[in-house]
Each structure stands twice: as structure tokens, then as C-alpha cells.
Amino acid sequence: MTTTYVITVPGTFLRPPDDDARADIARRLRPADPHKTELGREEDLDVLTVHDNNTFSARLEVTAATSGEAEAKAVATVAETLREAGFDADAAPLGPPAVTGMDNPA
């Protein structure tokens, strides 16, 4: 049985992204937007939040059999998205992911 998780992946931009880069990253993450989940709609979770100190949180909807699998998928998705947008692991290191919500099928 699979479950839909909302996973938060934190990170830090060591090279601050400009507005175009932020928009590009958010666009690339859009297919995993948590607004499709009940939790995402209730809490109005944005797929990408960048703070004034250049830390960020990516919140993704991931379907997986376990929370660990969901976390691994989310980290891989965020890392790949950042690389495609020009931010490798040295430019935008990621922190440990966390399950921030679940939608179990009825």
C-alpha cells in the first residue's frame, strides 16, 4: 500500500538565487506541489519558500510505501531540480528531510 506524503526538504543557498532562478526552481518542482494534498490545501503550503537569510524549504508531495522512501525521493527530486537550475550540492546544500504530512487513501 502506498501513502501520499508531504516532505519538507530544507537547504541553504550559498550563492543567493535571483528572482528568475527562484521562479525556475519553483516551476521545476511544480509537479510535486503539495497543494494537491488535503494538508497542502489546508495549510497553504508553497512548493518553495526562500527566507531572507537564503535558507529555503522545499515542500513536495511524494507517493511511497514508507516515509523513508518518500524522504529519499523528495531529496533526490530537490537535488536534481537544483542541479538543473544551476545550483549543485556545493552551492545549495540540503538538510535532513522531514515528513510534514500524510494523506492515506480511504
Sequence and secondary structure as in RCSB ss.txt:
>XXXX:A:sequence
MTTTYVITVPGTFLRPPDDDARADIARRLRPADPHKTELGREEDLDVLTVHDNNTFSARLEVTAATSGEAEAKAV
ATVAETLREAGFDADAAPLGPPAVTGMDNPA
>XXXX:A:secstr
  EEEEEEEEEE SS   HHHHHHHHHHHGGG GGGSHHHHHHT  SEEE TTSEEEEEEEEEESSHHHHHHHHH
HHHHHHHHHTT  TTTS B   EEEEEE   
